[in-house]
């Protein structure tokens, strides 16, 4: 198999890396995190102008017709720069659900604004009792003459505070943990009956607890088929898991390089600590963990179009390796930098926090190890 990037993919890498180098330094990121929105809308619209928001969508929908590989490229570059803009929630999650299950009206009205950077979206699938079980849905959708009425609560809705549109899962039939009977709905974030409790996450991003109290939606607001939303959600969550695996690879690469450079310049006992054999062994182990994680992330993204069981195995295998490698590389980077490794002024701690969050997103290492074994 040829793992070399095409000329177009190399141009995409160059475009994202140049943006991070010129416009997204660490000090800029820290300032963004302290802002009221937690991201910069002008940068988000620049993403749209550069075409990054249109990459995964088909040409028929007005996109660039990219594949999971192009999304992987963008997310890996974002991982190197610790980009906090809502690409995962808006493009990968919400955009993925609309790309695969949206009706003609939804695609015509939502996708153009999403790709232009003028509309933000988030997905509410988790609930207080669901943990990592996508089928554990107690939010209900009651049928009415004009559509549906939603009641329930969604937890840890990533980038919920800035979302204009929400896609939520609700139960239209079946028991609380049945895969059948789950339906996806797209709603306005400011609709009557929608309330949000916003908060920052440990890695500096923003999330919301969303309460749905009698939210009225129409038949045209259903994403996919009624009662068959689980398979669609399961597919898109796997795509998002593969995407954050790529993001983690970018973060781990930067951590390893930063630690290697520090070992070359930090002098102790009259010589750089990188000359000590025990430090060299640690740096080599970090590099091996990074390479293993990268190969598994590539495999997961290449398997997203495979049969469901094969896709799940590949994604879970990658998530397990990512979790192990992220923890090892993060811990080693902090320890080798000494006490300043966790200070807010040094980027090492920020990378470690993001990697820690990635390890738990969409199922932690233990969850995916069990899913792979099953």
C-alpha positions in Angstrom: 0.0 0.0 0.0 1.3 3.5 -0.9 1.3 5.7 2.1 2.8 8.7 0.3 0.6 11.8 0.1 -0.6 13.2 -3.2 0.4 16.6 -4.5 -3.0 18.0 -3.4 -2.6 16.5 0.1 0.9 18.0 0.4 -0.5 21.4 -0.5 -3.2 21.0 2.2 -0.5 20.1 4.8 1.6 23.1 3.7 -1.5 25.4 4.0 -2.5 24.3 7.5 1.1 24.2 8.8 1.8 27.7 7.4 -1.3 29.1 9.1 -0.3 27.6 12.5 3.3 28.9 12.2 2.3 32.4 11.1 -1.1 33.0 12.8 -1.5 30.5 15.7 1.5 30.7 18.0 1.2 29.5 21.6 0.7 33.0 23.0 -2.1 33.6 20.5 -3.7 30.4 21.6 -3.5 31.4 25.3 -5.1 34.7 24.5 -7.9 33.0 22.6 -8.6 30.7 25.6 -9.0 33.7 27.8 -11.5 35.4 25.5 -15.2 35.3 26.1 -16.0 33.0 23.1 -13.0 30.7 23.6 -12.2 30.8 19.9 -11.8 33.5 17.2 -14.6 33.9 14.7 -12.3 35.7 12.2 -10.0 32.7 12.2 -13.0 30.4 11.8 -14.1 32.3 8.7 -10.6 32.2 7.4 -10.8 28.4 7.7 -13.9 28.7 5.4 -12.1 30.9 3.0 -9.2 28.5 2.7 -11.6 25.7 2.0 -10.8 23.6 5.1 -14.4 23.5 6.2 -15.6 22.1 2.9 -13.0 19.3 2.7 -15.1 16.3 3.8 -18.2 17.2 1.8 -19.0 15.9 -1.7 -18.9 18.2 -4.7 -22.6 17.7 -5.1 -23.1 19.3 -1.7 -20.8 22.2 -2.6 -17.7 20.7 -0.9 -14.3 19.6 -2.1 -14.9 15.9 -2.2 -12.2 15.0 0.3 -11.8 11.7 2.1 -11.0 10.7 5.7 -7.3 11.1 4.8 -7.7 14.8 4.2 -9.6 15.2 7.5 -6.8 13.2 9.2 -4.2 15.6 7.7 -6.1 18.7 9.0 -6.6 17.2 12.4 -3.0 16.1 12.8 -1.8 19.7 11.9 -4.4 21.1 14.4 -2.9 18.8 17.0 0.5 20.2 16.5 -0.8 23.7 17.0 -3.4 22.9 19.7 -6.1 24.6 17.7 -9.2 25.2 19.7 -11.6 26.3 17.0 -14.7 24.0 16.7 -13.6 21.9 13.7 -14.3 18.6 15.4 -17.8 19.4 16.5 -19.0 21.5 13.5 -17.3 19.8 10.5 -16.6 16.2 11.7 -19.5 15.5 14.0 -22.4 17.7 12.9 -21.2 17.9 9.3 -20.7 14.2 9.2 -24.3 13.5 10.3 -25.7 15.9 7.7 -23.3 14.6 5.0 -24.4 11.0 5.6 -28.0 11.4 6.8 -29.2 14.9 6.0 -32.1 15.4 3.7 -32.0 17.8 0.7 -33.5 20.7 2.6 -30.9 20.4 5.4 -28.0 20.1 3.0 -29.2 23.1 1.0 -29.8 25.4 4.0 -27.2 24.3 6.6 -24.1 23.0 4.7 -23.4 26.2 2.6 -23.2 28.3 5.8 -21.3 25.7 7.6 -18.7 25.5 4.9 -18.5 29.3 4.6 -17.7 29.6 8.3 -20.8 31.6 9.2 -22.6 28.8 11.0 -21.5 26.6 13.9 -23.0 23.3 15.0 -22.6 20.8 17.8 -23.9 17.3 18.5 -25.6 16.2 21.8 -25.5 12.4 22.1 -24.2 11.8 25.7 -26.4 11.9 28.8 -25.7 11.9 32.5 -26.1 8.1 32.8 -24.9 7.0 29.4 -21.1 7.1 29.8 -19.8 5.7 26.5 -23.0 3.9 25.4 -24.4 5.6 22.4 -27.6 3.6 22.7 -28.3 4.8 26.3 -30.8 7.5 25.5 -33.5 8.7 27.9 -34.3 11.9 26.0 -37.7 11.5 24.4 -39.3 12.7 21.2 -43.1 12.6 21.5 -45.0 12.5 18.2 -47.5 15.3 17.6 -49.6 16.3 14.6 -47.0 18.8 13.4 -43.9 16.9 14.2 -42.2 16.1 17.5 -41.6 17.5 21.0 -38.3 16.8 22.6 -37.7 16.5 26.4 -34.4 15.5 28.1 -30.8 16.5 28.8 -27.6 16.2 26.9 -24.2 16.3 28.7 -20.8 17.5 27.7 -21.8 18.9 24.4 -18.5 19.9 22.9 -18.5 23.5 21.6 -22.1 23.8 22.7 -21.8 27.4 23.9 -21.1 28.8 20.4 -23.3 26.5 18.4 -26.0 27.9 16.1 -27.5 24.5 15.4 -27.7 21.4 17.5 -28.1 17.8 16.4 -29.4 15.7 19.3 -30.4 12.0 19.7 -33.8 11.2 21.2 -35.8 8.1 21.7 -38.9 7.7 19.6 -39.5 4.0 20.5 -38.0 1.2 22.5 -36.3 0.9 25.9 -33.6 3.2 27.3 -30.7 1.2 26.0 -32.1 -0.3 22.8 -30.2 0.6 19.6 -33.5 0.6 17.7 -35.8 3.5 18.2 -33.2 6.3 18.3 -33.8 9.3 16.1 -31.6 12.3 15.4 -33.0 15.8 15.2 -31.5 19.2 14.1 -32.7 22.1 16.1 -31.9 25.8 16.5 -29.7 26.4 19.6 -31.9 29.4 20.4 -35.2 27.6 20.0 -37.9 27.9 22.7 -37.3 25.2 25.4 -33.5 25.0 24.9 -31.3 26.1 27.8 -27.6 25.7 28.1 -25.2 25.6 31.1 -21.8 26.5 29.6 -18.4 25.7 31.1 -14.7 25.3 30.2 -13.1 21.9 30.0 -9.7 21.0 31.5 -8.0 21.5 28.2 -9.4 24.9 27.6 -12.2 24.1 25.2 -15.9 24.9 25.9 -18.8 22.6 26.5 -22.4 22.7 27.6 -25.1 20.8 29.5 -28.2 21.2 27.3 -31.7 20.9 28.6 -34.5 20.3 26.2 -37.9 21.2 27.8 -40.7 20.8 25.2 -38.7 21.7 22.1 -40.9 21.5 19.1 -39.4 20.2 15.8 -40.9 19.4 12.5 -40.7 16.3 10.2 -38.1 18.1 8.1 -35.8 18.3 11.1 -35.2 14.6 11.3 -31.7 13.6 10.3 -31.7 10.2 8.7 -34.7 7.8 9.2 -37.0 7.8 12.2 -35.9 5.2 14.7 -32.7 4.4 12.8 -30.3 7.0 14.1 -28.0 4.7 16.1 -26.2 3.3 13.0 -25.6 6.8 11.6 -24.4 8.1 15.0 -22.2 5.1 15.5 -20.6 5.6 12.1 -19.9 9.4 12.7 -18.6 8.9 16.2 -16.1 6.4 14.7 -15.1 9.0 12.2 -14.7 11.6 15.0 -12.6 9.0 17.0 -10.3 8.5 14.1 -10.0 12.3 13.7 -9.0 12.9 17.3 -6.5 10.0 17.0 -4.9 12.0 14.2 -5.0 15.1 16.4 -3.3 13.2 19.2 -0.5 12.1 16.8 0.2 15.8 16.0 0.3 16.7 19.6 2.6 13.8 20.5 5.0 14.7 17.7 5.3 18.2 19.0 5.8 17.0 22.6 8.5 14.6 21.5 10.3 17.3 19.5 10.1 19.9 22.3 11.5 17.4 24.8 14.3 16.4 22.5 15.3 20.0 22.0 15.1 20.7 25.7 17.4 17.7 26.4 19.9 19.1 24.0 20.0 22.5 25.6 19.4 21.8 29.4 22.8 21.5 31.0 23.3 19.5 34.2 26.6 18.4 35.7 28.5 20.3 33.0 26.8 18.7 29.9 23.4 18.6 28.2 21.1 16.0 29.8 20.5 14.5 26.4 24.0 12.9 26.7 22.9 10.8 29.6 22.0 7.3 28.4 18.9 7.0 30.6 17.5 10.2 29.0 18.4 8.9 25.5 16.5 5.7 26.3 13.4 7.7 27.4 13.5 9.8 24.2 13.7 6.7 22.0 10.8 5.1 23.9 8.8 8.3 23.3 9.6 8.2 19.6 8.6 4.5 19.3 5.3 5.2 21.1 4.6 8.1 18.7 5.4 6.0 15.6 3.1 3.2 16.8 0.3 5.7 17.5 0.7 7.2 14.0 0.6 4.0 12.2 -2.6 2.9 14.0 -4.2 6.3 13.4 -3.5 6.0 9.7 -5.0 2.5 9.6 -8.2 3.6 11.5 -8.8 6.5 9.0 -8.2 4.2 6.0 -10.8 1.7 7.4 -13.7 4.1 7.9 -15.4 3.0 4.7 -15.0 -0.7 5.5 -17.8 -3.0 6.8 -19.1 -1.9 10.3 -17.4 -4.6 12.3 -14.0 -4.1 10.5 -14.3 -0.3 11.0 -15.1 -0.7 14.7 -12.1 -3.0 15.2 -9.7 -0.6 13.5 -11.0 2.4 15.3 -10.9 0.7 18.7 -7.4 -0.7 18.1 -6.2 2.8 17.2 -7.9 4.4 20.2 -6.3 1.9 22.6 -2.8 2.6 21.2 -3.4 6.3 21.1 -4.4 6.2 24.8 -1.3 4.3 25.8 1.1 6.4 23.7 -0.5 9.7 24.8 -0.2 8.9 28.4 3.4 7.7 28.2 4.6 10.6 26.0 2.8 13.2 28.0 4.2 11.9 31.3 7.7 11.6 30.0 7.6 15.1 28.5 6.5 16.6 31.8 9.0 14.7 33.9 11.9 15.5 31.6 11.1 19.2 31.7 11.1 19.1 35.4 8.9 21.4 37.6 8.2 23.8 34.8 6.6 21.0 32.8 3.1 21.8 34.2 3.4 25.6 34.4 0.8 27.5 32.4 3.6 29.5 30.6 5.1 26.4 29.0 3.2 24.6 26.2 4.1 21.1 27.5 1.4 21.0 30.1 -1.2 22.2 27.6 -0.4 19.4 25.2 -0.6 16.9 28.1 -4.0 18.2 29.1 -5.3 17.9 25.6 -4.0 14.4 25.2 -5.6 13.4 28.5 -8.9 14.7 27.3 -8.5 12.9 23.9 -7.9 9.6 25.8 -11.4 9.8 27.4 -13.3 11.2 24.4 -15.7 8.8 22.6 -14.6 6.0 24.9 -11.4 5.6 26.9 -8.8 3.0 26.5 -10.6 0.4 28.6 -13.8 0.8 26.8 -12.2 0.4 23.3 -10.2 -2.5 24.5 -13.4 -4.3 25.5 -15.1 -3.3 22.3 -12.2 -4.6 20.2 -12.3 -7.9 22.1 -16.0 -8.2 21.7 
